[in-house]
Amino acid sequence: MKPAPFAYFAPESLDEVLALLTENGDEAQILAGGQSLIPMLALRMASPTVLIDINRIPELQRLKETERGLEVAACVRHSELLRYAQASVRWSLLAQAIREVAHSGIRNRGTICGSVALADPAAEAPAYAVALGAEILLKSRRGERRVAAEDFFLGIYETAREPDELIVAASMPAPTVGWHFAFEEITRRRGDYAIAGLCAGMRIAEGRIAEARLVFFGVADRPTRALHAEALLADGNPKDPELRAAAAVAARNEIEVMDSAEHSASYKRHLVHVLSRRVLSLLAVDGGAE
Amino acid sequence: MTFDFAAREIGRSQPRTQSRRLLAGRGRYSDDENRPGQLHACFLRSPYPHAAIRSVDRDAAAAHPGVAGVFVWEDLAPICKPWRTVSKAFPGLQSPTQHPLAAGRVSFQGEPVALVLATSRAVAEDAAELIEIDYEPLPAMADYKRWREEDVPLVHPTMNNNLAWCCDIVEGDVDAAFAEAALIVEDEIVFTRHTGVPLEPRTVLAETDPATGEFSVHISHQMPHQLQLHLATFLDLPMSSVKVITGDVGGGFGIKMHVYADEFAVCAAAHMLKRPIKYVADRHESMLADVHAREHVVRARMAVDGAGNITAFDIHDLHGIGAYSVFPRSSTMETVMALRPIGAAYRYSAYRAHADVILQNKSITGQYRSVGHPIATTVTERLVDRAARALGKDPLVFRRSNFVRSEDMPLTNPAGLRMLDLSHEMCLDCLIDLIGYEHLKEFVEVGSDQHRLLGLGFAAFVEMTASGTEAYGRAGVQVAAVDSVTLMLEPDGSLKASASLCEIGQGIDQGLRQIIADGIGIRSSKIVLTLGETANSTHGGGAWASRGAAIGGEAAYGAAKRLRVEILAVAAALLQCSVETLDIVDGEVVDRSGTMRISLRELAETVYFRGYELPPELQPQLGVTHSYRREQDAAIPTNGIQASLVEVDAETGLVRCLKHWVVEDCGRIINPLLVDEQIRGGVVQGIGAALFEACVYDQDAQFQTGTLADYLLPMAGEMPDIVIAHVETPYSGSVLGAKGAGEAGTCAAAAAVLNAVNDALARRDAAVSETPITPQLILQALGSIDREIAS
């Protein structure tokens, strides 16, 4: 369990990082929190020839509230965002979801952007990024672009990032008035990757569901919205149990679940249904209080 | 010799003296040892479960900078003998010869094929990637349930079939008992492989002293003397030139007591090269190549007569042991220990068991904490619960009416186990109080609804501990069941001591020191005990079968009493009084009035520095060794009962253990704190077995659970409070009366959890008979999801 040899760079400016990425492309890996990368190196599941440590670059450390929302830079740790989110009801989805990211030691080192970059289908960060309508900020020597989280995740460990690009931040728009969120995930042990999870949001206006967003993770090859269920909910009454039941069935029927060695497709599909019912009834309580 | 019940330290909770050092990060584990010029070892292991090795090209690896050597079996063959597991206890055992590195063929994934030695582990791993092995993959035997079928691949082409061993144990008229039964209950229970997962992986540092030729091995191990013997045998060295030191050991659980191919390859290479070599198994290797345990399918039936008495058991066990039977103890020891304790807590008259032990192209299995007993207890307690339910009886009432009672003992039961000094009824009384049974039943009723199913489960158990000299002796297997303690009084009145026992985190060092302290009349804080070094102790057992207190304790007490006699003889001579008038209290010799007459320091100084003051012909022996072997009882039975309260989420299938209780009887308790924590740790491993842990292989015998993200260990967050109480029935065959305590928690915890889950599922007329109880199993049992097979 020792990594294969690699060249290690610890640049102090973003320009240097981008230059190294341009130069090395696929051969390079970015080291931020290292909570997934280091074990993969140790197991020689990943053998990059170049490791670019971005922890010394000041502008990649910041968590800042901007006009567009919350900008979570590349080196912001899960625990830092969790502390921030816990201070405001507006970010309740983040507070609920990040609490379930692994264990405190891992949250203290691991980064949100690292989790987004890895794109593990069972991880929380890609899912809440999609649920919040986040944008991923990518920079390379060629320029800068923003990709909607929903378009960013392409499959298991597969994203829209080009080899010469660095994820400099994830930008989370602040939920507008009326949005309510709920979160639940199923794990056999606290802190494990989810067998199945759901980030759900509803914008309630005048007692009706103006907009709904159901993002499942751990069940498909990427965080996946249940668009039919969302459409079914739109304009409905969040307190209507039959509507919620119908939406849960719709979600179960539409999500294309992927089985794994441990968990059958049948079990995952069942969990999509259970999670939908549970989370929607949580939202009914929360959203109905308007 | 009798035990003085005015004991000052025996029976008192005291933390281990090592705790401070270990918690401060000052432990000295084998990996903390380093030698100038040492090489680091890395193994290239087979990626195939079964393959012939056509050729090995190691030129590139050998030429890699920093590499000192790349070895295959042919290189080691001139200096290291292979081994084959043979035991008179398992006549006809089929287990081919094992080699430290694969000899032309690999028969399980992870089998070491080549050994790379380099200046660092990282360099060794780099070089290992350069070795090219031309494998010819062979069909692998994965599904042992199909072992009788014709098209099943052979684990070893040299054998005609995959049957390693089979046995029948029959006593009494089983067929008549079943023919006459008013009730027959049966079940088929599936047990999945586990492994012990000690925190510190297996580690070895082997070196030869070029000046003396002494070969010394620093190793994380449970029985240094046994290892010394095998090293001497296989490397053809006199035992006197082989030294084994264990240092601090970060957990054993039975995993660190076997002859491992990788460890012996390292030792052979170090002996050959005359250079120190270190090998530390990484976690992936540990999961793959540490012994696994407990892969069984047991079909069991139990007969109950019209009066509600259990009359007979009829058992069929299928046991998958991996590619070989482990050396030297044999994997089949688990088979027998899964069979014989079945029904041991109960009176019954007829017993029949058949076991087929099957080789597989999987990792070798071996002894793991509470060897076999968790299987036996789970099988028994499932049947007992089924019978109670079928008869409409309270599960505890049914158990009580069938328990082996105090007046029934001693007895040798139909399965051949000798039962004595057990306290089933008292433990049950204690448990009923401890859990608040009536209230708890109400809690379970009231707290359950359609989605939240609560359940309460029980498991009574008998655990055979502290194996005596017959267990391996009669089998012709060189395993010592005797242990020895050596005590040496220092000139300042303190005591240095050594023993053949081994400290692996269980706290036996503390326990022995408390016994020695009381045996002499000094404080345990004045005793420094060195364990785990072959050079300073008489050949003995080490750490296995919960023997420390029951066997090591007797040796320690015997040694202490002998030293006490020597000390008092000197004191009586110096004080010119009779020995009978003197006593030793807190390190001082006192007279009948309790007045101090001479301190041990003054006495020892006189003996060592002013011997001329002693009377003629007095030759004080202030260094004594006492060995103890138990003369009767092949093992000491212990007993107890566990209860578990669980919550089943009928929607997700998740099971949460809310609380767990243990009442156990390990005889005289030397240190209640250590006993309780041994039981708690054991219970956690049992809950792990019931709910989480599984060494999974796919249908092609490819190992699936090579990391701790895949092999689910029970974590603190999932563990309930574990409440412990004791009944103390001293073992009547020894002075101290201590019995084994280290494995009792593991023995019955999984059974109690399984029964609790089934109590919960019974609300919905469902049941599970497989561990670990995964959420999918629960939902399949409830009919919520299909029984489709995951990919």
Boltz contact constraints between the chains, C-beta under 6 A:
constraints:
  - contact:
      token1: [A, 1]
      token2: [B, 282]
      max_distance: 6.0
  - contact:
      token1: [A, 2]
      token2: [B, 121]
      max_distance: 6.0
  - contact:
      token1: [A, 2]
      token2: [B, 122]
      max_distance: 6.0
  - contact:
      token1: [A, 2]
      token2: [B, 125]
      max_distance: 6.0
  - contact:
      token1: [A, 186]
      token2: [B, 652]
      max_distance: 6.0
  - contact:
      token1: [A, 189]
      token2: [B, 715]
      max_distance: 6.0
  - contact:
      token1: [A, 189]
      token2: [B, 718]
      max_distance: 6.0
  - contact:
      token1: [A, 190]
      token2: [B, 717]
      max_distance: 6.0
  - contact:
      token1: [A, 259]
      token2: [B, 790]
      max_distance: 6.0
  - contact:
      token1: [A, 259]
      token2: [B, 791]
      max_distance: 6.0
  - contact:
      token1: [A, 261]
      token2: [B, 704]
      max_distance: 6.0
  - contact:
      token1: [A, 264]
      token2: [B, 788]
      max_distance: 6.0
  - contact:
      token1: [A, 264]
      token2: [B, 790]
      max_distance: 6.0
  - contact:
      token1: [A, 266]
      token2: [B, 785]
      max_distance: 6.0
  - contact:
      token1: [A, 266]
      token2: [B, 786]
      max_distance: 6.0
  - contact:
      token1: [A, 266]
      token2: [B, 788]
      max_distance: 6.0
  - contact:
      token1: [A, 267]
      token2: [B, 776]
      max_distance: 6.0
  - contact:
      token1: [A, 267]
      token2: [B, 785]
      max_distance: 6.0
  - contact:
      token1: [A, 270]
      token2: [B, 785]
      max_distance: 6.0
  - contact:
      token1: [A, 274]
      token2: [B, 651]
      max_distance: 6.0
  - contact:
      token1: [A, 274]
      token2: [B, 652]
      max_distance: 6.0
